Amino acid sequence: MNGKKPFFLIVLLAGAILLCCNVFVQSRLDDSIKKNKLIDEQFVEGAPPLVAFTTVALGGFRGIIADFLWFRAMALQDEGKYFEMVQLASWIMKLQPKSTASAAYLGWNMAYNISVTYSLPEDRWRWVNKGIDLYHEALQYNPNDPVLYKELGWIYQHKLGNILDDAQRYYKWQMAREMLQILGVHYPDWKKLSQAPAKEKAFLAKLKDQAAFRQKIADAGFANLDLVYSSFRDSGGNMPEKIVKALEKEPETIELMTSYFRVRWLYERFMLEPARIQHVNDLYGDLDWFLPESFAIYWAVLGLERSPQRKNVDCSRMITQSLQVTFTNGRMLYPGKEPSMDFLLIPNLSVVDAVQQSYLTAMEENPDVISFRHAYQNFMSRAVLTMFSYGRYDKAREYYNILRKKYKMGHKAGHVSFEQFVYENWKEEIKDVGFKQFQDLVSGMVLKACILLAYGDEKAAESHLRMAEICYNRYNADRPESRVKLLPFAQMKSEIAKTVMKSLPPEYASRLNGYLTYEVQKKEENAPAGQQPAQKK
């Protein structure tokens, strides 16, 4: 035992000396890390305590621990223990907060791989949101990484916006429902919201008497403003009645507080900022922020802003593709006060100029790629027809004139009038169809017109009916044989409307019936005196 004592003291002394050396070396290493910016010092100072601790204190051991958690996470996925994975993913993010590849994979894995293991749409929606939340967490640590913005935009563009997932309509409905709760209306005043306070401190600074305000909400039963905000959220965007009563003589304070709550909720739920939304609308037109394509454009724009020289092919492509979808299916219609699964998507014509500009930019940057020119011509032709079908006759003519000017000799627009161009293109659509196919085509236009009427878009419905009747008359003129004659157009329209009303919910059917009744009354009023039906006694 006595022989071992000197050895033990030597080991203890050596350990103490090495520990002192380690402190000295660690101090030198920390100085070197800060000096050479091997770790983002600003990030560490602003990060949560646990993240800051693991980043600085654990040093190289963070990678070893993160690797172990990765193996554990993959094992849990194989075992179907998905909920345990969520916590592990968050830990991995905190251990490797600057690893955007880790965040991108973990978020994508939840939104795609794990979500499709469930059959119920609400379960899939839950896992898609867990993936999105992980991207949000990663962006808090990496606000200047364009990869994360592009990957997050892709989930909205492809997973939620596309039709590949069986639950895609459910996703869109849930997005619209949540956005309506947050914003209160479908199309808010984004400029006004962008000027609203986003933080409690900024909100309080706008009040005339903070002490009096705090006392009033305390008398209403709320210890602090956060509790009022929680009640506002839990009630689906409604201010608590006790607060409304306490501030009934200060409507401007209630309005300011409501705007503050909506801006705060929008950021906490979707990480969207009204000022940036207004910027996107200024760039591309008034987007429908109930739809995922608008979100994809938002994140792609941010990705471009964070990219070197503001150039990123993936983000640019995402903007162009999402704008095209927005043009064809970029407005959500629903008849009631709240979105439902029965929503209808119609074109958002306000973005047509932005889509055209995206093609012009692509052709300018890729002058040798002929496909861009062909795609541009096809889009312009389709845009003329779409805008004409939805009653935007002046805009349709403007795009026809652009085609005519650009391609005087090499395009049909250079040889025919505007009306001929529209009708010839419609004729092209139906030139090879038989009687049954044409009947289905005209019936489809009438059917959509009836649905648009039910949803309250009278202008678009009238344009569809007009095009349907034009095609109907031209078809009958080109085929005078009585055996292939269609039903009289008025009868066809009436029969389709009756069928549609039977299949619609009561509120839809009531609105459509109201329009049809008004149309009948208007025709009777405009009919010659001798042709008006006799009044019942």
CORKAVEN-V525675 format. One record per residue. SS is DSSP state (@ for helix, = for strand, . for the rest). D_LAST is the distance of its C-alpha to the last C-alpha in Angstrom with 2 decimals. Layout:
SS|D_LAST / SS|D_LAST
This chain:
.|126.62 / @|128.81 / @|128.80 / @|125.00 / @|124.65 / @|125.83 / @|123.52 / @|120.54 / @|121.39 / @|121.68 / @|118.24 / @|116.75 / @|118.38 / @|117.23 / @|113.65 / @|113.77 / @|115.16 / @|112.45 / @|109.73 / @|111.07 / @|111.18 / @|107.60 / @|106.46 / @|108.27 / @|106.92 / @|103.36 / @|103.56 / @|104.69 / @|101.92 / @|99.24 / @|100.54 / @|100.52 / @|96.95 / @|95.72 / @|97.86 / .|96.73 / .|93.11 / .|93.31 / .|90.71 / .|87.96 / @|89.32 / @|86.09 / @|84.22 / @|86.71 / @|86.53 / @|82.72 / .|82.28 / .|81.76 / @|85.10 / @|85.24 / @|84.68 / @|87.23 / @|89.74 / @|89.44 / @|89.59 / @|92.79 / .|94.61 / .|94.25 / .|95.07 / .|95.69 / @|95.02 / @|91.28 / @|91.20 / @|92.98 / @|90.61 / @|87.56 / @|88.84 / @|89.23 / @|85.64 / @|84.40 / @|86.11 / @|84.68 / @|81.15 / @|81.34 / @|82.67 / @|79.81 / @|77.29 / @|78.99 / .|78.79 / .|75.08 / .|75.79 / @|73.50 / @|72.99 / @|76.75 / @|76.72 / @|74.56 / @|77.31 / @|79.97 / @|78.07 / @|77.92 / @|81.66 / @|82.45 / @|80.53 / @|82.60 / @|85.84 / .|85.05 / .|82.62 / .|83.51 / .|83.06 / @|79.72 / @|80.23 / @|80.32 / @|77.13 / @|75.35 / @|76.35 / @|75.58 / @|72.13 / @|71.31 / @|72.64 / @|70.28 / @|67.20 / @|67.86 / @|70.36 / @|69.67 / @|65.87 / @|65.42 / @|67.39 / .|64.33 / .|61.19 / .|58.77 / @|57.31 / @|57.89 / @|61.58 / @|61.86 / @|60.22 / @|62.77 / @|65.69 / @|64.37 / @|64.21 / @|67.75 / @|68.94 / @|67.16 / @|68.64 / @|72.09 / @|71.61 / @|70.60 / @|73.82 / @|75.89 / @|74.41 / @|75.50 / @|79.05 / .|78.75 / .|76.40 / .|78.02 / .|77.96 / @|75.57 / @|75.80 / @|73.94 / @|71.10 / @|70.80 / @|70.91 / @|68.30 / @|66.02 / @|66.49 / @|65.10 / @|61.88 / @|61.69 / @|62.69 / @|62.21 / @|58.96 / .|57.50 / .|58.28 / .|56.58 / .|59.80 / .|59.51 / .|57.02 / .|56.17 / @|55.49 / @|51.77 / @|52.79 / @|55.38 / @|52.91 / @|50.44 / @|53.25 / @|54.50 / @|51.09 / @|50.55 / @|53.97 / @|53.65 / @|50.33 / @|52.07 / @|55.01 / @|53.20 / .|50.04 / .|47.92 / .|47.75 / .|49.12 / .|51.36 / .|53.25 / @|56.49 / @|58.36 / @|57.68 / @|58.68 / @|61.83 / .|62.91 / .|62.37 / .|65.49 / .|66.37 / .|69.07 / @|69.26 / @|72.11 / @|70.12 / @|67.14 / @|69.36 / @|71.04 / .|67.75 / .|67.35 / .|68.57 / .|70.09 / @|70.81 / @|72.40 / @|69.42 / @|67.08 / @|69.25 / @|69.33 / @|65.54 / @|64.98 / @|67.82 / @|66.19 / .|62.98 / .|65.02 / .|66.01 / .|69.72 / .|69.30 / @|66.86 / @|67.20 / @|65.64 / @|62.64 / @|62.36 / @|62.61 / @|59.81 / @|57.69 / @|58.29 / @|57.83 / .|54.39 / .|53.25 / .|53.67 / .|52.58 / .|54.88 / .|56.03 / @|54.20 / @|57.56 / @|58.61 / @|55.35 / @|55.86 / @|59.56 / .|58.83 / .|55.61 / .|57.33 / .|58.53 / @|55.50 / @|57.70 / @|60.09 / @|57.35 / @|56.09 / @|59.65 / @|60.38 / @|57.20 / @|58.20 / @|61.73 / @|60.57 / @|58.33 / @|61.17 / @|63.63 / @|61.39 / @|60.66 / @|64.40 / @|65.34 / @|62.76 / @|62.73 / .|65.63 / .|63.40 / .|63.98 / @|61.19 / @|63.58 / @|64.39 / @|60.73 / @|60.07 / @|63.03 / @|61.65 / @|58.25 / @|60.09 / @|61.96 / @|59.21 / .|55.77 / .|53.40 / .|53.85 / .|51.65 / .|54.07 / .|52.19 / .|53.64 / @|57.24 / @|57.92 / @|57.83 / @|60.47 / @|62.56 / @|62.55 / @|63.50 / @|66.52 / @|67.58 / @|67.61 / @|69.82 / @|72.00 / @|72.52 / @|73.44 / @|76.03 / .|77.48 / @|80.66 / @|79.89 / @|76.19 / .|76.13 / .|75.04 / @|73.84 / @|72.04 / @|70.11 / @|69.25 / @|68.02 / @|65.92 / @|64.24 / @|63.52 / @|62.20 / @|60.04 / @|58.62 / @|57.65 / @|55.80 / @|54.21 / @|52.95 / @|51.31 / @|50.24 / .|50.96 / =|47.74 / =|46.28 / =|42.53 / .|40.99 / .|37.49 / .|38.44 / .|40.87 / .|43.84 / .|45.15 / .|44.74 / .|46.05 / .|42.80 / .|43.82 / =|43.51 / =|46.32 / =|45.63 / .|48.03 / .|49.48 / @|49.68 / @|51.60 / @|54.80 / @|54.85 / @|57.54 / @|59.69 / @|59.53 / @|60.54 / @|63.39 / @|64.63 / @|65.01 / @|66.75 / @|69.15 / @|69.87 / @|70.63 / @|72.86 / @|74.82 / .|75.06 / .|75.44 / .|76.98 / .|74.19 / @|72.01 / @|69.42 / @|68.28 / @|67.48 / @|65.56 / @|63.64 / @|62.83 / @|61.49 / @|59.34 / @|57.97 / @|57.19 / @|55.35 / @|53.36 / @|52.67 / @|51.19 / @|48.76 / @|47.88 / @|47.24 / @|45.20 / @|43.11 / .|42.43 / .|41.50 / .|44.94 / @|45.33 / @|47.99 / @|50.12 / @|49.81 / @|51.03 / @|53.87 / @|55.12 / @|54.86 / @|57.04 / @|59.57 / @|59.87 / @|60.20 / @|62.93 / @|64.89 / .|64.85 / .|64.64 / .|66.39 / .|66.10 / .|62.38 / @|59.28 / @|57.89 / @|60.74 / .|59.63 / .|55.82 / .|53.19 / @|51.17 / @|48.03 / @|50.23 / @|52.03 / @|48.87 / @|47.49 / @|50.92 / @|51.39 / @|48.10 / @|49.15 / @|52.44 / @|50.62 / @|48.91 / .|51.39 / .|52.95 / .|50.02 / .|48.64 / @|45.10 / @|44.66 / @|46.27 / @|44.20 / @|40.97 / @|42.15 / @|43.04 / @|39.68 / @|37.87 / @|40.21 / @|39.31 / @|35.57 / @|36.29 / @|38.31 / @|35.63 / @|33.15 / @|35.81 / @|36.57 / @|32.94 / @|33.07 / .|36.25 / .|34.79 / .|36.85 / @|34.16 / @|36.71 / @|38.75 / @|35.72 / @|34.51 / @|38.07 / @|38.31 / @|35.11 / @|36.49 / @|39.80 / @|38.22 / @|36.23 / @|39.37 / @|41.45 / @|38.82 / @|38.81 / @|42.61 / @|43.10 / @|40.98 / @|42.81 / @|46.18 / .|45.30 / .|43.55 / .|44.24 / @|40.98 / @|42.45 / @|42.59 / .|39.24 / .|37.20 / .|33.54 / .|31.28 / @|31.68 / @|28.01 / @|27.83 / @|31.15 / @|30.06 / @|26.87 / @|28.90 / @|31.66 / @|29.40 / @|27.87 / @|31.44 / @|32.70 / @|30.09 / @|31.16 / @|34.76 / .|34.37 / .|34.72 / @|31.53 / @|32.18 / @|32.79 / @|29.73 / @|27.49 / @|28.91 / @|28.58 / @|24.95 / @|24.29 / @|25.95 / @|24.12 / @|20.66 / @|21.86 / @|23.19 / @|19.98 / @|18.14 / @|21.15 / @|21.15 / @|17.56 / @|18.51 / @|21.73 / .|20.48 / .|20.81 / @|17.90 / @|17.93 / @|17.95 / .|15.03 / .|12.31 / .|9.09 / .|6.38 / .|3.78 / .|0.00
